[in-house]
């Protein structure tokens, strides 16, 4: 399975937005600059987050994006599905029906074993993402990112936040 690069971008942007003080917004331009991304493409990911009500936006010189609810209420799955959609990662087209050895009109009583395994794997993957909250990511980053980089990053962000 290959996810769109916008999933990575959305997760990183949400981690930054989780650190904004109440009432402050960060522009697409600032988020793109911070992550070294093309603003036009990042806008699509941010629009997906907005349509899923994960971020809210405001216009104007101090406008931009902020989380729509606390980071503890937003899962990785929420963000992934906002960008990728909620469809299963595997679609069974039931090619077993093409087997020339099957009698005409034979009807299977359950989905094929391949589909069942793939759907189980998809659900396990989604359950993992469902358990991890954006606030968990922020906690991990605050422990793993060197303190001077962590501090400097948020100083940089706050200088640009409206």
Secondary structure by P-SEA (a helix, b strand, c coil): ccccaaaaaaaaaaaaaaaccccbbbcaaaaaaaacccaaaaaaaaaaaaaaccccccccccbbbccccccccccaaaaaaaacccccccccccccccccccccccccccccaaaaaaaaaaaaaaaaaaaccaaaaaaaaaacccaaaaaaaaaaaaaacc
